């Protein structure tokens, strides 16, 4: 389900619909994951999307519900998904 939604966002951006409707060229997408396991899965999927969509200029950031509820546990609340990561 999340993969399909991400694909919709990518298509929305690729068709210039995002830019036309918001007057902002590069969206930032924030994902709050229910747990670290899901965050790892989503991180890997988003890396794949970035590799496949070479001209995609969307910034993806991830965090978990625990990090939001307990911000003192983590110094970095949001993790940016960047090409070239392993």
Backbone as CSV, one residue per row, in Angstrom:
resi,resn,N_x,N_y,N_z,CA_x,CA_y,CA_z,C_x,C_y,C_z
1,UNK,0.815,-1.186,0.000,0.000,0.000,0.000,0.869,1.265,0.000
2,UNK,1.898,1.295,0.819,2.757,2.480,0.876,3.532,2.652,-0.425
3,UNK,3.924,1.542,-1.034,4.635,1.626,-2.314,3.761,2.288,-3.373
4,UNK,2.497,1.909,-3.419,1.564,2.502,-4.375,1.383,3.989,-4.155
5,UNK,1.291,4.390,-2.901,1.124,5.813,-2.580,2.379,6.600,-2.977
6,UNK,3.544,6.046,-2.718,4.786,6.708,-3.111,4.844,6.836,-4.626
7,UNK,4.455,5.781,-5.341,4.427,5.837,-6.808,3.481,6.934,-7.294
8,UNK,2.353,7.112,-6.623,1.426,8.188,-6.986,2.081,9.553,-6.801
9,UNK,2.782,9.739,-5.702,3.468,11.006,-5.457,4.535,11.259,-6.518
10,UNK,5.274,10.217,-6.885,6.324,10.351,-7.898,5.700,10.731,-9.242
11,UNK,4.619,10.068,-9.616,3.934,10.392,-10.874,3.381,11.817,-10.836
12,UNK,2.834,12.212,-9.715,2.295,13.564,-9.526,3.396,14.596,-9.747
13,UNK,4.569,14.310,-9.200,5.713,15.208,-9.372,6.211,15.178,-10.812
14,UNK,6.379,13.983,-11.388,6.924,13.838,-12.743,6.036,14.509,-13.789
15,UNK,4.745,14.561,-13.549,3.815,15.190,-14.489,3.747,16.709,-14.299
16,UNK,4.591,17.233,-13.412,4.628,18.661,-13.081,3.347,19.157,-12.403
17,UNK,2.511,18.271,-11.965,1.290,18.666,-11.273,1.623,19.355,-9.961
18,UNK,2.621,18.807,-9.257,3.032,19.402,-7.974,3.450,20.859,-8.165
19,UNK,4.324,21.068,-9.126,4.854,22.396,-9.363,3.746,23.362,-9.814
20,UNK,2.865,22.897,-10.695,1.795,23.741,-11.221,0.804,24.162,-10.135
21,UNK,0.527,23.269,-9.210,-0.488,23.555,-8.195,0.044,24.265,-6.960
22,UNK,1.328,24.108,-6.684,1.863,24.693,-5.449,2.839,25.836,-5.698
23,UNK,3.310,25.988,-6.922,4.334,26.978,-7.261,5.639,26.751,-6.506
24,UNK,5.885,25.513,-6.098,7.131,25.113,-5.452,7.706,23.945,-6.240
25,UNK,8.933,24.058,-6.691,9.484,23.019,-7.561,9.834,21.701,-6.868
26,UNK,10.298,21.728,-5.640,10.799,20.504,-5.009,10.092,20.213,-3.688
27,UNK,9.252,19.194,-3.688,8.555,18.858,-2.442,9.473,18.150,-1.443
28,UNK,9.091,18.230,-0.199,9.731,17.479,0.878,8.668,16.554,1.442
29,UNK,8.985,15.259,1.488,8.029,14.278,1.986,8.536,13.723,3.307
30,UNK,7.692,13.797,4.317,8.023,13.303,5.651,7.199,12.051,5.938
31,UNK,7.864,10.998,6.389,7.193,9.749,6.728,7.459,9.428,8.192
32,UNK,6.394,9.253,8.964,6.503,8.795,10.350,6.152,7.317,10.343
33,UNK,7.145,6.483,10.625,6.976,5.030,10.583,6.563,4.504,11.961
34,UNK,5.780,3.437,11.987,5.328,2.902,13.277,6.459,2.317,14.126
35,UNK,7.524,1.828,13.465,8.650,1.249,14.205,9.897,1.255,13.333
36,UNK,11.003,0.869,13.918,12.291,0.894,13.217,12.328,-0.112,12.069
37,UNK,11.687,-1.257,12.229,11.653,-2.269,11.175,11.009,-1.711,9.916
38,UNK,9.884,-1.037,10.079,9.200,-0.440,8.929,10.038,0.692,8.341
39,UNK,10.706,1.446,9.189,11.558,2.547,8.722,12.691,2.013,7.840
40,UNK,13.280,0.892,8.226,14.354,0.277,7.426,13.811,-0.170,6.076
41,UNK,12.652,-0.827,6.082,12.005,-1.259,4.836,11.730,-0.058,3.932
42,UNK,11.135,0.982,4.493,10.767,2.153,3.704,12.007,2.875,3.194
43,UNK,13.038,2.951,4.003,14.291,3.576,3.595,14.850,2.869,2.357
44,UNK,14.882,1.543,2.385,15.386,0.769,1.248,14.525,1.002,0.008
45,UNK,13.221,1.033,0.190,12.328,1.260,-0.945,12.541,2.655,-1.536
46,UNK,12.665,3.658,-0.694,12.859,5.016,-1.180,14.208,5.171,-1.893
47,UNK,15.230,4.486,-1.423,16.514,4.493,-2.132,16.348,3.923,-3.537
48,UNK,15.579,2.847,-3.644,15.317,2.235,-4.948,14.567,3.213,-5.852
49,UNK,13.580,3.897,-5.314,12.824,4.885,-6.089,13.754,5.985,-6.590
50,UNK,14.629,6.483,-5.734,15.564,7.533,-6.124,16.531,7.059,-7.209
51,UNK,16.943,5.802,-7.143,17.853,5.263,-8.151,17.148,5.085,-9.497
52,UNK,15.876,4.673,-9.467,15.119,4.438,-10.694,14.673,5.742,-11.347
53,UNK,14.321,6.714,-10.552,13.830,7.998,-11.055,14.955,9.016,-10.984
54,UNK,15.801,9.013,-11.979,17.036,9.797,-11.971,16.770,11.296,-11.799
55,UNK,15.727,11.808,-12.419,15.457,13.239,-12.370,14.508,13.637,-11.236
56,UNK,14.241,12.727,-10.340,13.333,12.992,-9.239,13.972,13.950,-8.248
57,UNK,13.313,15.054,-7.979,13.837,16.052,-7.047,12.916,16.189,-5.837
58,UNK,12.642,15.065,-5.220,11.843,15.044,-3.997,12.780,14.661,-2.863
59,UNK,12.722,15.395,-1.780,13.490,15.030,-0.589,12.599,14.192,0.317
60,UNK,13.096,13.009,0.669,12.382,12.104,1.565,13.075,12.097,2.929
61,UNK,12.279,12.207,3.983,12.784,12.130,5.352,11.953,11.111,6.122
62,UNK,12.626,10.353,6.987,11.970,9.328,7.801,12.218,9.565,9.279
63,UNK,11.257,9.159,10.066,11.417,9.072,11.508,10.483,7.976,11.991
64,UNK,10.534,7.695,13.277,9.624,6.697,13.841,8.729,7.347,14.891
65,UNK,7.664,6.659,15.179,6.724,7.145,16.186,7.433,7.332,17.530
66,UNK,8.307,6.400,17.891,9.047,6.501,19.156,9.905,7.764,19.216
67,UNK,10.549,8.105,18.111,11.390,9.302,18.088,10.558,10.568,18.248
68,UNK,9.361,10.557,17.698,8.466,11.716,17.828,7.982,11.840,19.279
69,UNK,7.629,10.696,19.872,7.096,10.710,21.236,8.173,10.942,22.284
70,UNK,9.411,10.567,21.978,10.522,10.700,22.919,11.703,11.370,22.230
71,UNK,11.589,12.645,21.888,12.662,13.298,21.118,14.007,13.353,21.841
72,UNK,14.018,13.234,23.156,15.281,13.280,23.882,16.113,12.020,23.638
73,UNK,15.505,10.952,23.120,16.246,9.724,22.853,17.152,9.841,21.635
74,UNK,16.815,10.722,20.728,17.563,10.861,19.480,17.949,12.314,19.256
75,UNK,19.174,12.528,18.848,19.578,13.898,18.523,19.042,14.297,17.149
76,UNK,18.958,13.343,16.230,18.428,13.599,14.898,17.033,13.000,14.797
77,UNK,16.042,13.857,14.745,14.667,13.372,14.665,14.361,12.827,13.274
78,UNK,14.818,13.519,12.222,14.518,13.138,10.845,15.780,12.640,10.157
79,UNK,15.655,11.552,9.408,16.755,10.996,8.633,16.436,11.192,7.150
80,UNK,17.322,11.879,6.450,17.126,12.104,5.016,17.551,10.860,4.244
81,UNK,16.735,10.481,3.265,17.064,9.359,2.385,17.836,9.947,1.209
82,UNK,19.082,9.487,1.032,19.937,10.049,-0.009,20.491,8.946,-0.895
83,UNK,20.570,9.241,-2.183,21.170,8.300,-3.123,22.599,8.004,-2.727
84,UNK,23.028,6.784,-3.032,24.390,6.403,-2.740,24.583,5.798,-1.361
85,UNK,23.504,5.771,-0.557,23.602,5.158,0.767,23.557,3.649,0.622
86,UNK,24.134,2.957,1.537,24.055,1.480,1.568,23.244,1.031,2.735
